[in-house]
Amino acid sequence: MSASPTVSPAAAATFRRCWADLEPVGREADGTYRRLAWTQEDLTLRAWFRAELATRALVEHVDRAGNIWGWWGDPDADGPGIATGSHLDSVPGGGAYDGPLGVVAALAAVDELRAQGFTPHRPIAVVCFSDEEGGRFGIACVGSRVLTGALEPARALALTDDAGTALSQALEDARVQGDDSAPAPEACGPDRQALGRVARFVEVHVEQGLSQEASGDPLAVGTAIWPHGRWRVTINGTGNHAGTTALEDRDDPVIGLAEFVLAVRRSARQHEARATVGRVLVEPGGTNVIASRATAWLDIRAVRTESIEAVLADLAFAEPVRESWTAGVDFDDAVVTDLATATHQLGLDAPRLGTGAGHDAGILSQAGIPSAMIFVRNPTGISHAVGEGAREEDCLAAVAVLARALAQWSSARAAR
């Protein structure tokens, strides 16, 4: 394997400056990030992204789901075009790279092409998707799901956060605060015109595991997303006094919650799945009160749908209620091959990698847009936490590969 490919000084400067711009936004004292959808932190990031589009004279289009597109060229006259990007929101306690790396890489790739004197024959877009993580309203990829029609607008707008604020109200609040890219609730919905402008989509993303670090590969080409879903489990009990109620007289839902969590782990091991209870709500939440209700949210992912179904069958005693489901997706063979070819042309191996993480690329792929991903090596393998990271030279290698692929696809012969 040769040294990582280099990019122009302009593209490298873009990468470093953008990273410096983003670094303080939503950063907590412990180094994690809290950039939940449609909060002030998210609005700051969306304004930053729109300013970056304006700096490059990319023509802004905001679709009916609030996703922001910046077009180099006219997709309505000369399209469909090629799109790349990711998201800027985070999970609670998230890392710095999940999402922002794909947005910054896309902006840097545009600057790289311009430094090369390239003029696109087919338009190129940089996109920032809204509410990808689902960290506030509980369903991931809301922006791309609503855009493609995979999530009904009425259901999306009715989603609530832990404070009881509905997504519809959050959008209204964002508009009051001056974000005119936030869709009015009554206008929120699928946008076939926006989708019709896109012939191909590529998302750069930090690897959320250690396979590339183990193999020594700075980049990998994403080939598939495993099926995954989220369920809610409610365990009811009887509230009572913690100091006066004998143990044998208690109807404590937290005991049932503990038994459920252990059952999740046992079943996931048995059926080769990845199942997680990462969020619980105990009510009323008093230290000296026996709870009256415990609610848990369950995330299950696996290579095969049958494994997920087997875990759910084992957990049927808890009556899990499905909140979201994403079928597994294989990315487009031609796009995967082109990305691998571009990587090889720049002197790197291009191992192919499937993932258990959901991404906007998967939602667009399911909507019929040929898509794939470029994964950047993560030295720690940690994601959605403070240890998430990537080496600058690996990130710039991804920019170089992305720029080469965009240039090839933007040629006159690259039609969908």
N, C-alpha and C positions, 0 to 999 in steps of 0.2 A: 504494500500500500504506500503510495507516495504522500508527500506533504499536502496539507489542505490547500485547495485553490484559493487564490487571492482575489480581491475585488478592488475597484478603483478607490483612491483616497476619498472621493466624494461619498461613495456608498458606505465606506467604513466610518466616516465622520457622521453620516446620518444615523448609523446604528448606535454609535456612542452617545450622540446628543439626545436621541429619542429615549435611550435607556436612562440617561440622567434626568430627562424631563419626567419620566414616569415613576422613577424610584421613590419619591416621597409621597405620592398620592395614595392615601388609604393605608399607609404603613403604620402598624401598631408598635408599641414599645418593645415587644418581643421579636420584632423583625418579620412577623407575618403580615398579611394583607387582608383588609376588609373592604372590598369594593363591590358591594351588593347592588343588584340591578336597580336603577332609577333612584338611588340615594345620591346625596350631594357628591360623594366621591365618584360615582359613575357619571354624573352630569359633568364633572370636571374633566373626566377622561374623554367623554364624547365631544366636548368643546375642543379639547386638545386635538383630537383626531380630525375634526372638521377644519381646524386651522392648518393642519398638515396638508390636507387636500387642497386648500386654497393656496398655500405656499407653492404648490406644484402646478397650479392651474388645472387640477383635475376637477371635472364637472361633477358636482354633488347631486346625487339622487337619493332620496329617502323613501324606502318602500313602505307599504301599509302596515308593516309589523315593527317599524322603527329601526330597521337595519340601515346603515349608512354606506352608500357606495360612492366611490370617486372614480370617474371614468376618464381615461386618457384616450380620446377619440369619441366618436358618436356611435353608441351601440344600436341606436334605432336606424341610423342610415347605413352603417358599415358593419354591423354585427350579424349574428351574435358574437360576443367577444369572450375574452379569457379573464377569469376573476381569481383573485387570491386574497387571503386575509385570515382573520380569526376573530377573537373577542377581547374585551378589556375588563369585563367584570370578573369577580373571583368568588370562591367559596369563602365562608368564614374561616379565618386562620389560614388563608391560602398562601401559595408561594408567588414569586415575582414573575415566573416565566410562562405559566399555563395561560395561554391566550395572548398576552402582549407580545410574546416572541413572534407569533405568526403575523401580527399587525406590523410590527417594526420591520420584520424581514421583508414584507410586501412593499413597504415604503422604500426601504433600502434597495430593493430589486429595481423599482422604477428609476431611482437615482442612478443605479448602475447602468441600466440601459441607456439613459440619457447621456451619461458620461461616455458611453461607447458611440454616441451619435446615432442611436437606433431610432427609427420611426416606425411605429406599428402600422401594419396593413389592416389588421383586425384590432378593435379597441381592447384595452387592458383596464381592468378595474381593481382597485383596492377596496376591500369591504371590512367593516366592523359590525359584527352581529351583536344584537342586544340580548341580554339575559341568557347567556349560554349555560352558565353553571347551575342555575336553579337554586342558588344559595339563599335567596330571600323568599321565593314563592313556591319552592318545592318541586318544580318540574324543570328539567334541563332542556336547553336548546329551545326556549320559548320563541325567540325571534325567528329562527329558521323553521320551526314547526308551524308557526302561524303563517309565515310567508308561503310555505308550500301547501298549506291546507291540512297538514298532519295533526294540528291541534285546532279545535273549533274556537273561534274568537270569543264566543260567550263563555266557554269554560275557562279560557285563559284570563279573561278580564275579571272573572269571579274568584280567581286564586287569591289567597290572603297570606300575609306574613305573620310572624309570631305576635305582632302587636294588633292583628286584626285588620290591617290596612289592605284593601283589595288592590289588585294590579290596576284596575280602572282608575282608582283614586290616585295611585302613585303616578300614573301617566298625566292625570290632570295637574297634580302637584308639580311635576316636572315642567309642564307647559307654563304654569304660573311663575316658575323660577326662571323662565326665559329659554328653555330648550324647545325650540319649535320643531326639532326633529322627532320629538315624542309624539306618536300618533294620537289624535283625538280618539277617545274610546269608541265613538260611533263610527269612525272610519277605519278602525283596526280590522285587518283581515288578510286573506290570501292575496297575493299580487302576481298574477300571471304575466303581466307586462314586465315586471322586474325579473322574473325567472326567465322569460323568453329572451332576455338580453345576454344570457350566459350560455356559452357553448361548453366550457370546461371550468372546473374549479379545483384549486390546489390549496391545501392548508399546511403551513409549516408549524410544527409543534414540538415541544420538548418531549423526549421519551419519558414515559411514566413507569420506569422500571430499569433494570440493570443489564439487559441483554447486550446493548451496544457497548457499554463500558467493559463487559466481559469479553466481547469479541474484538474490541479495539476499533470499531467502525464509527467515525464521526457522524455519519448519516445512514439512515435506512429509509426504504420506501414503504409506506403503509399500504397494505393490501386488503385489509378487512377489519371490520368492527364486530365484536361478538354481540350476540343478543343480550339485552339487559333490561331490567325494569325496577320499579319502585312500588312498594306496597305499604299500607298503613295497618297497624294492629292496635286495637283498643281493648284494654283489660279493665273491667269494672270491678270495684270492690265497695267497701263500706267505710266511710270516713269515721274516725273515732280518736279518742285521746291516747297519746303515746305512753302516758305514764300510768293510766288506770285500767287499761284494757288488757286482760290476760292474753297470753299468746294463743291459747287454744280457742279464744273467743274472737280472734281477729279474722277479718276478710280483707286481706292486704293485697292489693293488685301488684305491688312491687315484687312480691314473691313470685307471682305469675310472670311478671316481666323478666325476672332473673332466669326462671326456668325456660322461658321462650328464647332468650339470648343464647343460653347454652345449647338448646335444641338446634338453633340456627347453625352454630359452629359445628356440631356433630354431623348434621345433615350435609353441610357444604363439603366437609372432608370426605364423606362417604360417596358423594356424587360428583366429585371433581369440579365443584363450582366455587365461586367467590361470593360469599354472602356476608353482609355487614349490617349491624344495627348501629348506626352512627349518630342517631338523634332520638332522644326520648323526652317526653313531657310528663311530669308527675304532678298531679293536681290534688289538693290546692297548693302544694309545695311548701308546707310548713315543716320546720325541723321537728316540732313536738306534736305532729299530726300524722296519724295513719292515713295514707292517701285514699281517696275515693275513686281515682281513675289514673291509669298509666297508659300512655300512648307511645308506640314505638314505630319508627320508620325503617323499613327493611329494603336494602339494595341487594339484588342478586344478578350476577353475570356469569357466563360460562361460554365455552366454545360452542357447545350444542344446546339448542333449546330444550332438548329432552332432559338435560341435567337440571335446568332451572325448574322444569315441571316436576321433576322428582323431589327437589327440595321443597317446593310448595306443597306437594302431597304429604310430605312428612310434617309440615307445619299447619296442616289443615285444621288442627285442633284450636288454633288461635284465630281462625277465620280472617286471614289477611285480605285486605281490600286493595285492589290494584289502582295506583294513581297514575302510572305512566308505563309505557312499554315501547321498546325500540327493537325491531327485528334485526337480526344479524344482516350485515351487508358486505358483499365483496366489491371492492372498488374496481373501476373500469380497467380492463386489461391493457387497453391501448395507452391510457394515461399512465398507468404503473410502468409499462415498458418504456415510454418516453422519458419518464423521470429517471429510471434506472440507466437509460442510455446517456442522458445528460450528465448524470453522476459519473459514469465511466469515462465519458469524454473529458472530464475535468480531473481524471486520475484517481478516483476513489472507488472502492467497492460499494455496491448497492444492495446489501442484504434486504430481504423482504420480510416485513414484520406485521403481524396482526396484533390487535389491541383489545383489551377489555374495557377501555374508556370510550365514552361517547363523545362525538364531535359534530359540529355543524356540517362538516364534509360528509358524514354519514347520512344526515337528513337530506342534503341536496342530492346525494347519490340515489337515495330511495325515491326522490322526486323525478328521477330520470336524467339528471345532469351528470355527465361523466366526470368523476372526481377521484382524487387520491390524496395522499399525505406524504410529507417529508418529515421524518423524525430526527431530532438532533440529540446526540448523546448527552446523557445526564450522569455526571460523575457519582452522585449519591444514590440515584434511583428513586429518590424521594419526590413525591408530588403532592399537591394540595397541603403543603406544610412548609415550614421555614427552610428546610434543607434543599428545596427544589433549586436546580441551577443548571447552567451549561457554560462551556468554555467559549470565549469570544471567537476564537479561530474556527470552532465548529459552527457557530452561528453564522459567521461570514461565509463559510463553505456552503451552507444552506442558501444564503443569499445568491451566491454565484450560480448554484445549480438552478435555483428558481428563475433567475434572470435568463439563463440559457434556455430553459424550457419555455418561458413566456415568449421569448424571441422566436423560437421555432414554431410555436403554435400560432403566433400572431402573423405568420407569413400568409400570403394570399391563398395557399393551398390547404390551410388548416381549418377546413369547414367541419361543422358537426353534421 
